[in-house]
Amino acid sequence: MSVSAVVYEATQILGKRRADNSQSFILSSAENEFDGSTENRITMPASSSSKRTPVIINGKMQLNTTKRYQCTSKGCGKAYSKPSRLAEHERSHTGERPFQCETCKKSYLRETHLHAHIRSHLPDSSRPFICDKPGCGKRFWTVQHLKGHIGWHEGAKPFACPESGCSESFAKHHQLRSHIANAHSSPGTKSYRCEHTACTKSFSTNQQLKAHVKTHDERRYTCVHVDCITPPDQAPLYFPTWSALQNHIRNAHPPICLHTSCAGRTFTTQKGLRAHLKLHEQRDIMEALEPSDDEIGCQPSKKRRGGEWGRDWICDFEGCSKDFKSKKALTVHKNVTHLGQRNFKCSYENCPNAYGYKHLLQRHVAKAHGSDDETATEYTDNSLPVSEDEDKEGDSPLDIDAITGYTYMRAARAKVAEGRALQCPFPELQSFTGVGIQPPTAQHKPGCDYVFRRAYDLRRHLRASHGFTAQKESVEFWVAEQKLAWYRE
């Protein structure tokens, strides 16, 4: 008895993956040992059992399934039979795109998507599938694309309108969307409509629709500030829009200056905080670069408001070389000093006065139309740029008395006569030194019309206007004696 057998090796290749184990089919010819007959038999590999073993997927028992790997993202119920397929799907949640084209640097979630894109850089002659219709000759990469193109030649219209009573059909899906928007929707409706409840918006492209759909997600944004981070057993604080999140941050977590001299000062915006921190930085640089008065061995010089550092904006008017720390301050200086703008006008009837700065108008109103108390005459407006020539503008612009100083001298003498201020004792300064000093030079006229109420103001005036540095104790003692004389009278 002889037995002959032929073995055929069948190997199946799917795409780029090769089957791990080849299947063997054995065709044998043998005599029946009972009746002597000969029969051909094909021995097939044993098939797997139809009853599959139950598996647990994400804590749940699943029966009769090969998809053991399920996505764990919230709201996503997709499952896959291989870990590699699950990994590809999870990239759609994380946004990871590891496959990048070396030619144009575009990246993709899957390697197959990258291969399909790379073909776009190849010439049309590399496309293997050609349309055989007369006069066409277009080439395609896949059979599916070729079949779709041939259907267009044959007039196939697979996209039928789903609306009742409408028999229209179209070759392209975008044509069907345009038809529904124009024929079966309200006027002005675009091709891509939002399906959210009570939302009637529509868009021209799918990308715009996808961006809009995100606005309906009530959990789109969350605050990551340390004060808003909740324990694991509590729900985080969510916001539906970016504007709502920014409004929450401005109100609940305003920018704070951490400098010790600011004592936790808060700001409305981060831009305001950055501008404020720049002042601290400039101040530190100035203190490090400028030598002290003791080191240079001379009298202390009068410091400019804001310091000397960072004055990069210089006035370009002829004969004016003033510099400023911002473009806005320079613009205000030009408008007020060189162009004569007076935008702040007194609102009192029959008062023609106008001023270039708001705080000068406030001072005028307090003096001319309000209380004579000096506390009511001090106003500050930190919202406006400040220049050095603000205080030179009098209460009556372009008035000859204000220009010559006669207005100030007359008001100063009235205050001294009423006992509300003291007059500068220059040149009689023996009370501050104990010895006589030289008579005033030609640049100093006999007597000084400056009036004051504080010893500090007198010391600064003597140093700045007369070049004389007086001892603090002697000036305070002299001012106290003069004030005591008021009460005796």
Backbone hydrogen bonds, N-H to C=O, Kabsch-Sander energy under -0.5 kcal/mol:
donor,donor_aa,acceptor,acceptor_aa,energy
4,S,29,S,-1.2
6,V,27,L,-2.1
8,Y,6,V,-0.5
8,Y,25,F,-1.7
9,E,7,V,-0.5
10,A,8,Y,-0.6
10,A,23,Q,-2.0
11,T,9,E,-0.6
14,L,17,R,-1.8
15,G,13,I,-0.7
17,R,14,L,-2.6
19,A,12,Q,-1.3
23,Q,10,A,-1.5
25,F,8,Y,-1.5
26,I,43,T,-1.2
27,L,6,V,-2.0
27,L,25,F,-0.6
28,S,26,I,-0.6
28,S,41,R,-2.1
29,S,4,S,-1.8
30,A,39,E,-1.2
32,N,37,S,-5.1
36,G,32,N,-2.0
39,E,30,A,-1.5
41,R,28,S,-1.8
43,T,26,I,-2.1
43,T,41,R,-0.6
44,M,42,I,-0.7
52,R,50,S,-0.8
55,V,62,Q,-2.2
57,I,55,V,-0.6
57,I,60,K,-3.1
58,N,56,I,-0.5
60,K,57,I,-1.6
62,Q,55,V,-3.5
68,R,66,T,-1.4
69,Y,80,Y,-2.8
70,Q,68,R,-0.7
71,C,78,K,-3.3
76,C,73,S,-1.9
77,G,75,G,-0.5
80,Y,69,Y,-3.3
86,L,82,K,-1.7
87,A,83,P,-2.4
88,E,84,S,-1.9
89,H,85,R,-2.0
90,E,86,L,-2.5
91,R,87,A,-1.0
92,S,89,H,-1.7
93,H,90,E,-1.1
94,T,90,E,-1.9
95,G,91,R,-2.2
99,F,108,Y,-1.7
100,Q,98,P,-0.8
101,C,106,K,-3.6
105,K,101,C,-1.5
108,Y,99,F,-2.5
114,L,110,R,-1.4
115,H,111,E,-2.3
116,A,112,T,-2.2
117,H,113,H,-1.9
118,I,114,L,-2.7
119,R,115,H,-1.3
120,S,117,H,-1.9
121,H,118,I,-1.6
122,L,119,R,-1.1
126,S,123,P,-1.8
127,R,124,D,-1.6
129,F,140,F,-2.2
130,I,128,P,-0.6
131,C,138,K,-2.9
136,C,133,K,-1.9
137,G,131,C,-0.7
137,G,133,K,-0.5
140,F,129,F,-2.9
146,L,142,T,-1.5
147,K,143,V,-2.8
148,G,144,Q,-2.4
149,H,145,H,-1.8
150,I,146,L,-2.5
151,G,147,K,-2.4
152,W,148,G,-1.3
153,H,149,H,-1.6
154,E,150,I,-2.0
155,G,152,W,-0.9
156,A,151,G,-3.2
159,F,170,F,-2.3
160,A,158,P,-1.0
161,C,168,E,-3.0
166,C,163,E,-1.5
167,S,165,G,-0.5
170,F,159,F,-2.5
176,L,172,K,-1.2
177,R,173,H,-2.1
178,S,174,H,-2.1
179,H,175,Q,-2.1
180,I,176,L,-2.4
181,A,177,R,-2.2
182,N,178,S,-2.1
183,A,179,H,-3.1
184,H,179,H,-0.5
184,H,180,I,-1.5
189,T,186,S,-1.6
192,Y,203,F,-2.6
193,R,191,S,-0.7
194,C,201,K,-2.5
199,C,196,H,-1.8
200,T,198,A,-0.5
203,F,192,Y,-3.3
209,L,205,T,-1.5
210,K,206,N,-2.5
211,A,207,Q,-2.1
212,H,208,Q,-1.9
213,V,209,L,-2.5
214,K,210,K,-1.1
215,T,212,H,-1.7
216,H,213,V,-1.5
217,D,214,K,-1.5
218,E,216,H,-0.8
220,R,217,D,-1.3
221,Y,239,F,-2.2
223,C,237,L,-1.3
228,C,225,H,-1.5
229,I,225,H,-0.8
230,T,228,C,-0.5
234,Q,231,P,-1.9
238,Y,236,P,-0.7
239,F,221,Y,-2.7
245,L,241,T,-1.6
246,Q,242,W,-2.5
247,N,243,S,-2.3
248,H,244,A,-1.9
249,I,245,L,-2.3
250,R,246,Q,-2.3
251,N,247,N,-1.8
252,A,248,H,-3.1
253,H,248,H,-0.5
253,H,249,I,-1.8
257,C,265,R,-2.7
258,L,256,I,-0.5
262,C,259,H,-1.4
263,A,259,H,-0.7
264,G,257,C,-0.6
264,G,259,H,-0.5
267,F,255,P,-2.2
273,L,269,T,-1.5
274,R,270,Q,-2.5
275,A,271,K,-2.1
276,H,272,G,-1.9
277,L,273,L,-2.8
278,K,274,R,-1.6
279,L,275,A,-1.0
279,L,276,H,-0.6
280,H,276,H,-1.4
281,E,277,L,-2.2
282,Q,278,K,-2.6
283,R,279,L,-2.5
284,D,280,H,-2.3
285,I,281,E,-2.1
286,M,282,Q,-2.4
287,E,283,R,-2.3
288,A,284,D,-1.7
289,L,285,I,-2.1
290,E,286,M,-2.8
296,I,292,S,-1.6
297,G,293,D,-0.9
298,C,293,D,-1.3
307,G,304,R,-2.1
311,R,308,E,-0.8
312,D,310,G,-1.6
313,W,324,F,-2.2
314,I,312,D,-0.7
315,C,322,K,-3.0
320,C,317,F,-2.1
321,S,319,G,-0.5
324,F,313,W,-2.9
330,L,326,S,-1.6
331,T,327,K,-2.4
332,V,328,K,-2.3
333,H,329,A,-2.1
334,K,330,L,-2.3
335,N,331,T,-2.5
336,V,332,V,-2.4
337,T,333,H,-2.6
338,H,333,H,-0.7
338,H,334,K,-1.0
339,L,334,K,-2.0
341,Q,335,N,-3.1
344,F,355,Y,-2.6
345,K,343,N,-0.9
346,C,353,N,-2.6
351,C,348,Y,-1.4
355,Y,344,F,-2.8
361,L,357,Y,-1.3
362,Q,358,K,-2.2
363,R,359,H,-2.1
364,H,360,L,-2.2
365,V,361,L,-2.5
366,A,362,Q,-2.1
367,K,363,R,-2.1
368,A,364,H,-3.3
369,H,364,H,-0.6
369,H,365,V,-1.5
376,A,373,D,-1.5
377,T,374,E,-1.7
379,Y,377,T,-0.7
384,L,381,D,-1.4
390,E,387,S,-1.3
393,E,390,E,-1.8
394,G,392,K,-0.6
399,D,396,S,-1.7
403,I,399,D,-2.1
404,T,400,I,-2.3
405,G,401,D,-0.9
406,Y,401,D,-1.1
407,T,401,D,-1.5
409,M,405,G,-2.2
410,R,406,Y,-2.3
411,A,407,T,-2.1
412,A,408,Y,-2.7
413,R,409,M,-2.4
414,A,410,R,-1.6
415,K,411,A,-1.8
416,V,412,A,-2.2
417,A,413,R,-2.3
418,E,414,A,-1.8
419,G,416,V,-1.0
420,R,415,K,-2.9
421,A,415,K,-0.8
422,L,452,F,-3.2
424,C,450,Y,-2.6
428,E,425,P,-2.1
429,L,427,P,-1.6
432,F,429,L,-1.4
433,T,429,L,-0.8
433,T,430,Q,-0.5
434,G,430,Q,-3.0
444,H,441,T,-1.5
445,K,443,Q,-0.6
448,C,424,C,-0.5
452,F,422,L,-2.3
458,L,454,R,-1.5
459,R,455,A,-2.3
460,R,456,Y,-2.1
461,H,457,D,-2.1
462,L,458,L,-2.7
463,R,459,R,-2.0
464,A,460,R,-2.4
465,S,461,H,-2.9
466,H,461,H,-0.7
466,H,462,L,-1.1
468,F,462,L,-2.2
470,A,468,F,-0.7
475,V,471,Q,-2.0
476,E,472,K,-2.4
477,F,473,E,-2.3
478,W,474,S,-2.2
479,V,475,V,-2.5
480,A,476,E,-2.2
481,E,477,F,-2.0
482,Q,478,W,-2.0
483,K,479,V,-2.3
484,L,480,A,-2.2
485,A,481,E,-1.7
486,W,482,Q,-1.0
487,Y,483,K,-1.3
488,R,484,L,-1.7
489,E,485,A,-1.6
